[in-house]
Amino acid sequence: MELWYTEKQTDSYGITAKIKETYVSEQTEFQKLDMIETEEFGTMLVLDGMVMTTDKDEFVYHEMVAHPALYTHPNPEHVLVVGGGDGGVIREILKHPQVKKAVLVDIDGKVIEYSKKYLPNIAGGLDDPRVEVIVNDGFMHIHDHKNEYDVVMVDSTEPVGPAVNLFTRGFYQGIYDALKEDGIFVAQTDNPWFNSELIASVNRDVKEVFPIVRVYWANVPTYPSGLWTFTMGSKKHDPLLVDESSIPELDTKYYSPRLHKAAFVLPKFVEDLVK
């Protein structure tokens, strides 16, 4: 008998993967957590029925959350990741020698625990001495740490369950206050095929808080539609003005100096959403 996992991305469309083994299927204090081994994408972390990351394509998302902002900021020494308990964004942050401290705040300690066990290639950086891991509400952490961070990255699920507050104007204002005077913020902002209104509303809210707002995109096969957007808010530094020749070649598989500005060139229907 074959066993398949399907994520219903709308009421009439989904993505499906053949399962080899189920490692974890647990209702945590905050969400339904599944860790499964798939034939096509390797180990897959699923939260509340939504694919969060997989062995095969995780590098795209994690690199694109981390590197555009870190190469836009001239000296990112103190970085915060809200969510991201799988550790992938932290792993990419640690590739930047300027970073003196990276703080991870995830509300669900079970995500961290099982990622370390079943996704070691992703979560391996969580034990690095430059990293502080805090199991707590990221929304509250932001409001309790003013003028502290150079870069804040929001690696959240879609706006359901514990992540609902991470898509509000009040949260973006809190991030602004938590950033230093030249700080930068970046968040994943879903896909334009099935969730266009979210992209538009987040863009409006972030523009009310940050003077510089840019949207960029990447291809992540296991996310709804594969076309995934990110929104960057900056107090001073514009990612479009970065000198690409100053970006070193990193140990990456997706992000590159040549891709830095190219990622901000949006398909016209996405461009129209964020005008």
C-alpha positions as CSV (number, residue, x, y, z in Angstrom):
1,M,0.0,0.0,0.0
2,E,1.3,3.5,-0.9
3,L,1.0,6.3,1.6
4,W,0.9,9.9,0.4
5,Y,0.9,13.3,2.2
6,T,-1.2,16.1,0.6
7,E,-1.2,19.8,1.6
8,K,-4.4,21.4,0.5
9,Q,-3.1,24.8,-0.7
10,T,-6.7,25.9,-1.6
11,D,-10.0,24.1,-1.3
12,S,-9.4,22.8,-4.8
13,Y,-5.6,22.5,-5.2
14,G,-2.8,20.8,-3.4
15,I,0.7,19.4,-3.5
16,T,1.3,15.7,-2.7
17,A,4.3,13.6,-1.9
18,K,4.8,9.9,-1.4
19,I,5.8,9.0,2.2
20,K,8.5,6.5,3.1
21,E,8.2,6.9,6.9
22,T,6.5,9.0,9.6
23,Y,8.9,10.0,12.4
24,V,6.7,12.3,14.4
25,S,3.0,13.1,14.4
26,E,2.2,15.2,17.5
27,Q,-0.1,17.9,18.7
28,T,2.2,20.3,20.5
29,E,1.0,23.1,22.8
30,F,0.7,25.4,19.8
31,Q,0.2,23.4,16.6
32,K,0.1,20.0,14.9
33,L,3.6,18.9,14.1
34,D,4.5,16.2,11.6
35,M,8.0,15.1,10.6
36,I,7.9,12.7,7.6
37,E,10.3,11.1,5.2
38,T,9.3,11.5,1.6
39,E,10.5,9.8,-1.6
40,E,11.0,13.1,-3.5
41,F,12.0,15.7,-1.0
42,G,13.6,13.8,1.9
43,T,12.7,14.7,5.4
44,M,9.8,17.2,5.5
45,L,8.6,19.3,8.5
46,V,4.8,20.0,8.4
47,L,3.1,22.4,10.8
48,D,-0.7,22.5,10.9
49,G,-0.9,20.7,7.6
50,M,1.5,23.2,5.8
51,V,5.0,22.2,4.5
52,M,7.6,24.3,6.4
53,T,10.8,22.9,5.0
54,T,12.3,19.8,3.3
55,D,15.8,18.4,2.9
56,K,15.8,18.9,-0.9
57,D,14.7,22.5,-1.4
58,E,15.2,24.2,2.1
59,F,18.3,26.1,0.9
60,V,16.3,28.4,-1.4
61,Y,14.1,29.8,1.4
62,H,16.7,30.0,4.1
63,E,19.3,31.7,1.9
64,M,16.8,34.2,0.6
65,V,15.6,35.1,4.0
66,A,19.1,35.7,5.3
67,H,21.5,37.0,2.7
68,P,19.7,39.9,0.9
69,A,19.3,41.8,4.2
70,L,22.7,40.9,5.6
71,Y,24.4,42.1,2.4
72,T,22.3,45.3,2.4
73,H,23.2,46.2,6.0
74,P,26.9,47.5,6.2
75,N,27.6,45.9,9.6
76,P,25.0,43.4,10.8
77,E,26.4,42.4,14.2
78,H,23.3,41.6,16.2
79,V,20.5,39.7,14.4
80,L,17.2,38.3,15.5
81,V,15.2,35.5,13.9
82,V,11.5,35.3,15.0
83,G,10.2,31.8,14.3
84,G,12.5,29.6,12.3
85,G,12.9,26.9,14.9
86,D,14.2,24.5,12.2
87,G,17.5,26.5,12.3
88,G,17.9,27.1,8.6
89,V,18.0,30.9,8.7
90,I,20.4,30.7,11.6
91,R,22.7,28.5,9.6
92,E,22.9,31.0,6.8
93,I,23.4,34.0,9.2
94,L,26.4,32.2,10.7
95,K,28.1,32.4,7.3
96,H,28.6,36.2,7.9
97,P,31.6,36.8,10.0
98,Q,30.4,40.3,11.0
99,V,27.6,38.7,13.0
100,K,28.6,38.6,16.7
101,K,25.3,37.3,18.0
102,A,22.2,35.7,16.4
103,V,19.1,35.3,18.6
104,L,16.4,32.8,17.7
105,V,13.0,33.2,19.3
106,D,10.4,30.4,18.5
107,I,7.2,29.9,20.5
108,D,7.3,26.1,20.0
109,G,10.2,24.3,21.5
110,K,9.1,21.0,19.9
111,V,10.0,22.4,16.5
112,I,13.5,23.1,17.7
113,E,13.8,19.7,19.4
114,Y,12.6,17.6,16.4
115,S,14.5,19.7,13.9
116,K,17.8,19.0,15.7
117,K,16.9,15.3,15.7
118,Y,15.6,14.8,12.2
119,L,16.9,17.8,10.2
120,P,20.5,18.0,11.4
121,N,21.8,19.5,8.2
122,I,19.4,22.4,8.7
123,A,19.4,22.8,12.5
124,G,23.2,22.2,13.1
125,G,23.9,25.9,13.7
126,L,21.6,26.2,16.7
127,D,24.4,25.0,19.0
128,D,26.9,27.5,17.7
129,P,28.4,29.8,20.5
130,R,27.2,32.9,18.6
131,V,23.6,31.7,18.8
132,E,21.1,32.2,21.6
133,V,17.9,30.1,21.4
134,I,14.9,31.3,23.3
135,V,11.6,29.5,23.5
136,N,9.1,32.3,23.8
137,D,6.6,34.5,22.0
138,G,8.4,36.4,19.3
139,F,5.8,39.2,19.3
140,M,6.5,39.8,23.0
141,H,10.3,39.6,22.6
142,I,10.2,42.3,19.9
143,H,8.3,44.7,22.2
144,D,10.7,44.0,25.1
145,H,13.9,44.7,23.2
146,K,14.1,48.3,21.9
147,N,16.9,49.6,19.7
148,E,18.8,46.3,20.0
149,Y,19.1,44.6,16.6
150,D,20.7,45.5,13.3
151,V,18.6,43.0,11.4
152,V,15.3,41.3,12.3
153,M,14.1,38.3,10.2
154,V,10.6,36.9,10.5
155,D,10.6,33.2,9.5
156,S,7.0,32.4,10.3
157,T,4.3,30.0,9.1
158,E,1.3,31.4,7.2
159,P,-0.9,33.8,9.2
160,V,-2.8,31.1,11.1
161,G,-2.5,29.8,14.7
162,P,0.5,31.2,16.7
163,A,1.7,33.2,13.7
164,V,-1.4,35.4,13.3
165,N,0.2,38.3,15.3
166,L,3.3,38.3,13.0
167,F,1.3,39.8,10.1
168,T,0.0,43.0,11.8
169,R,1.0,46.6,11.6
170,G,1.6,46.6,15.3
171,F,4.2,43.9,14.9
172,Y,6.0,45.8,12.2
173,Q,6.0,48.9,14.4
174,G,7.5,46.8,17.2
175,I,10.2,45.6,14.8
176,Y,11.0,49.1,13.8
177,D,11.4,50.1,17.5
178,A,13.6,47.0,18.1
179,L,15.9,47.9,15.3
180,K,18.8,50.3,15.6
181,E,18.8,53.6,13.7
182,D,19.9,51.9,10.4
183,G,18.2,48.6,10.9
184,I,16.6,46.2,8.4
185,F,13.6,43.9,8.7
186,V,12.7,41.0,6.3
187,A,9.8,38.6,6.4
188,Q,8.4,35.9,4.2
189,T,5.1,37.1,2.7
190,D,3.6,34.1,1.0
191,N,2.7,33.7,-2.7
192,P,0.9,35.9,-5.2
193,W,-1.2,33.2,-6.9
194,F,-3.3,32.1,-3.9
195,N,-2.6,34.8,-1.3
196,S,-2.3,38.1,-3.3
197,E,-4.2,40.1,-0.8
198,L,-1.8,39.2,2.0
199,I,1.1,40.5,0.0
200,A,-0.7,43.7,-0.8
201,S,-1.8,44.3,2.8
202,V,1.6,43.5,4.3
203,N,3.2,45.9,1.8
204,R,0.7,48.7,2.8
205,D,1.4,48.1,6.5
206,V,5.2,48.0,6.2
207,K,5.2,51.2,4.1
208,E,3.4,53.0,6.9
209,V,6.3,52.1,9.2
210,F,9.5,51.9,7.1
211,P,10.7,54.6,4.6
212,I,12.3,52.0,2.3
213,V,10.2,48.9,1.4
214,R,11.2,46.3,-1.3
215,V,9.6,43.0,-2.3
216,Y,11.6,40.2,-3.8
217,W,11.0,36.6,-4.7
218,A,12.4,33.1,-5.1
219,N,11.3,29.7,-6.4
220,V,10.5,27.2,-3.6
221,P,9.0,24.0,-5.1
222,T,7.2,22.7,-2.0
223,Y,5.5,26.0,-1.2
224,P,2.1,26.9,-2.7
225,S,2.6,27.7,-6.4
226,G,6.4,27.6,-6.0
227,L,6.6,31.4,-6.4
228,W,7.4,32.8,-3.0
229,T,7.7,36.5,-1.9
230,F,9.7,38.3,0.8
231,T,9.2,41.8,2.0
232,M,12.1,44.0,3.3
233,G,11.7,47.1,5.3
234,S,14.7,49.3,5.9
235,K,15.3,52.5,7.9
236,K,18.3,53.7,5.7
237,H,19.8,51.1,3.4
238,D,18.3,50.3,0.0
239,P,19.0,46.7,-1.3
240,L,18.9,48.1,-4.8
241,L,21.8,50.3,-4.2
242,V,24.1,47.6,-3.0
243,D,27.4,47.2,-4.9
244,E,27.2,43.7,-6.2
245,S,31.0,43.5,-6.6
246,S,31.3,44.0,-2.8
247,I,29.3,40.8,-2.1
248,P,31.7,37.8,-1.7
249,E,30.9,34.4,-3.2
250,L,29.4,32.4,-0.3
251,D,28.9,28.7,0.2
252,T,25.3,28.9,-1.2
253,K,23.2,27.0,-3.7
254,Y,20.7,29.7,-4.7
255,Y,21.7,33.2,-3.6
256,S,24.6,34.8,-5.4
257,P,26.0,38.4,-5.9
258,R,24.4,38.4,-9.4
259,L,21.0,37.3,-8.0
260,H,20.9,40.0,-5.3
261,K,19.3,42.8,-7.3
262,A,17.7,40.4,-9.8
263,A,15.5,38.9,-7.1
264,F,13.8,42.4,-6.7
265,V,12.7,42.4,-10.4
266,L,9.1,41.3,-10.0
267,P,6.7,39.7,-12.5
268,K,4.3,42.5,-13.5
269,F,1.3,41.0,-11.8
270,V,3.3,40.9,-8.5
271,E,4.6,44.4,-9.1
272,D,1.0,45.6,-9.5
273,L,0.2,44.2,-6.1
274,V,2.8,46.3,-4.3
275,K,2.5,49.7,-6.1
